[in-house]
Amino acid sequence: MGALMNEDRLEKIETKITLQEDLVEELNKVVHQQQKKLDRLEAICASLVRHVESLQEAVNEGAPANEKPPHY
């Protein structure tokens, strides 16, 4: 009876390890997908920053510094 009990315990441990390995693999996939999304979002943000900076430069080039608005 002791050997049967040990075998049952060993089987339960093996089952838990297998389930944990599957869970870790699934979590790794999720983390990988999230990292890809994060990389894309960072690229989009960098592109938007460059675009806003170029628009700001264009606005600054078009208007003389310290010029009073027309309603003065």
Backbone bond lengths (Angstrom), bond angles and torsions (degrees), N, CA, C in turn:
res aa  C-N    CA-C-N  psi(-1)  N-CA   C-N-CA  omega(-1)  CA-C   N-CA-C  phi
1 M - - - 1.450 - - 1.535 110.63 -
2 G 1.308 118.59 -33.91 1.449 122.12 179.61 1.517 111.61 -65.40
3 A 1.335 117.41 -40.21 1.467 120.92 179.74 1.519 110.40 -66.36
4 L 1.326 117.02 -39.04 1.464 121.44 179.08 1.520 110.02 -65.04
5 M 1.322 117.30 -38.77 1.449 121.85 179.32 1.529 110.15 -66.33
6 N 1.312 117.03 -42.42 1.455 120.71 178.04 1.519 111.61 -64.44
7 E 1.333 115.82 -37.92 1.462 119.51 179.10 1.525 110.83 -66.60
8 D 1.323 117.19 -40.02 1.473 121.43 177.03 1.529 110.34 -62.59
9 R 1.336 115.91 -44.42 1.467 119.96 178.70 1.525 110.61 -62.13
10 L 1.322 115.96 -43.34 1.454 120.11 179.83 1.526 110.99 -62.91
11 E 1.323 116.63 -40.95 1.468 121.05 178.93 1.526 110.86 -64.69
12 K 1.326 117.30 -40.44 1.470 120.79 178.25 1.527 110.59 -64.94
13 I 1.331 115.98 -41.02 1.464 119.61 178.35 1.520 110.49 -63.87
14 E 1.313 117.06 -44.22 1.469 120.96 178.72 1.524 110.81 -61.83
15 T 1.323 116.79 -39.64 1.459 121.00 178.76 1.525 110.39 -64.51
16 K 1.326 116.84 -44.17 1.463 120.40 178.80 1.524 110.93 -63.02
17 I 1.315 117.15 -41.63 1.473 120.63 179.10 1.523 110.21 -62.76
18 T 1.317 116.95 -42.42 1.465 120.77 179.08 1.527 110.65 -62.53
19 L 1.321 116.88 -43.76 1.460 120.75 178.87 1.528 110.58 -64.38
20 Q 1.328 117.35 -40.14 1.454 120.60 178.71 1.530 111.28 -66.05
21 E 1.311 117.29 -39.76 1.466 120.39 177.05 1.522 110.88 -61.85
22 D 1.334 116.31 -41.92 1.468 120.39 177.67 1.528 110.74 -63.18
23 L 1.331 116.14 -42.11 1.457 120.69 -179.67 1.529 110.68 -65.01
24 V 1.334 116.72 -43.40 1.466 120.50 179.02 1.528 110.00 -62.36
25 E 1.311 118.02 -41.08 1.466 121.10 178.11 1.527 111.00 -62.64
26 E 1.320 116.86 -42.82 1.466 121.41 179.04 1.525 110.39 -64.85
27 L 1.316 116.64 -43.25 1.463 120.38 178.18 1.526 111.23 -63.30
28 N 1.309 117.42 -38.85 1.464 120.87 177.09 1.523 111.00 -61.47
29 K 1.324 116.83 -39.36 1.461 120.66 177.80 1.530 110.54 -63.37
30 V 1.329 116.03 -43.46 1.462 120.48 179.96 1.524 110.41 -63.70
31 V 1.320 116.74 -45.11 1.467 120.49 179.64 1.528 109.97 -61.94
32 H 1.312 117.03 -40.53 1.474 120.70 179.01 1.526 110.87 -63.09
33 Q 1.326 116.88 -44.50 1.470 120.70 178.25 1.525 110.72 -62.90
34 Q 1.319 116.99 -41.79 1.462 120.38 179.80 1.531 110.65 -65.52
35 Q 1.324 117.48 -37.68 1.454 120.07 178.74 1.527 110.72 -65.74
36 K 1.326 116.81 -39.13 1.463 119.81 177.41 1.527 110.03 -62.85
37 K 1.326 117.48 -42.82 1.467 120.76 178.25 1.524 110.52 -64.10
38 L 1.315 116.27 -42.08 1.459 120.38 179.23 1.529 110.99 -62.46
39 D 1.314 116.76 -41.93 1.466 120.55 177.64 1.529 110.93 -60.66
40 R 1.345 115.82 -43.62 1.469 119.45 178.49 1.527 111.23 -63.50
41 L 1.326 117.18 -43.13 1.464 120.47 -179.94 1.526 111.50 -65.09
42 E 1.325 116.98 -38.56 1.463 119.70 177.32 1.526 110.62 -64.34
43 A 1.331 116.95 -39.00 1.468 120.27 178.05 1.526 110.37 -65.18
44 I 1.324 116.92 -40.83 1.466 120.93 178.70 1.527 110.04 -64.28
45 C 1.318 117.27 -44.01 1.471 120.75 179.28 1.524 110.71 -61.90
46 A 1.321 117.32 -43.84 1.459 120.64 179.29 1.524 110.27 -62.09
47 S 1.325 116.88 -40.43 1.454 121.27 178.65 1.529 110.66 -64.49
48 L 1.322 116.68 -42.24 1.465 120.56 178.68 1.526 111.27 -64.60
49 V 1.325 116.81 -39.67 1.466 120.02 178.25 1.528 109.70 -61.93
50 R 1.329 116.40 -45.51 1.474 119.59 178.81 1.524 110.54 -61.17
51 H 1.321 117.15 -40.49 1.465 121.61 -179.45 1.528 110.72 -64.62
52 V 1.322 116.57 -46.44 1.466 120.41 179.50 1.528 110.01 -63.33
53 E 1.325 117.04 -41.85 1.466 119.67 178.16 1.519 111.75 -62.29
54 S 1.331 117.29 -40.14 1.465 119.40 179.33 1.530 110.74 -68.50
55 L 1.320 117.31 -36.79 1.468 120.04 175.70 1.527 110.68 -65.07
56 Q 1.323 116.78 -41.37 1.462 120.51 178.83 1.524 110.71 -63.01
57 E 1.319 116.80 -41.63 1.469 120.32 177.56 1.521 110.89 -62.73
58 A 1.329 116.80 -40.63 1.458 120.54 -179.90 1.525 110.32 -64.87
59 V 1.323 116.81 -40.23 1.463 120.79 178.81 1.524 109.72 -65.98
60 N 1.318 116.92 -43.18 1.461 120.67 -178.94 1.529 112.33 -66.32
61 E 1.310 117.53 -33.09 1.459 121.19 178.90 1.529 111.37 -72.00
62 G 1.311 116.47 -30.02 1.456 120.48 -176.31 1.515 114.21 -81.14
63 A 1.329 118.22 -23.19 1.468 120.97 -176.32 1.521 109.49 -114.76
64 P 1.321 117.33 127.64 1.464 120.33 176.63 1.528 110.84 -64.69
65 A 1.316 116.01 147.47 1.461 120.57 -178.98 1.524 110.21 -69.16
66 N 1.318 117.07 142.48 1.458 125.72 175.42 1.530 113.83 60.23
67 E 1.286 118.87 25.09 1.473 120.74 176.96 1.520 107.85 -83.16
68 K 1.327 116.00 136.23 1.444 121.07 179.00 1.516 109.81 -73.13
69 P 1.302 118.07 142.75 1.462 121.01 176.40 1.527 109.79 -63.54
70 P 1.329 119.23 157.90 1.454 123.53 -175.22 1.529 114.10 -61.72
71 H 1.277 121.02 -21.71 1.476 121.32 -177.26 1.518 112.87 -80.48
72 Y 1.344 119.67 0.28 1.477 122.30 177.10 1.492 111.16 -88.86
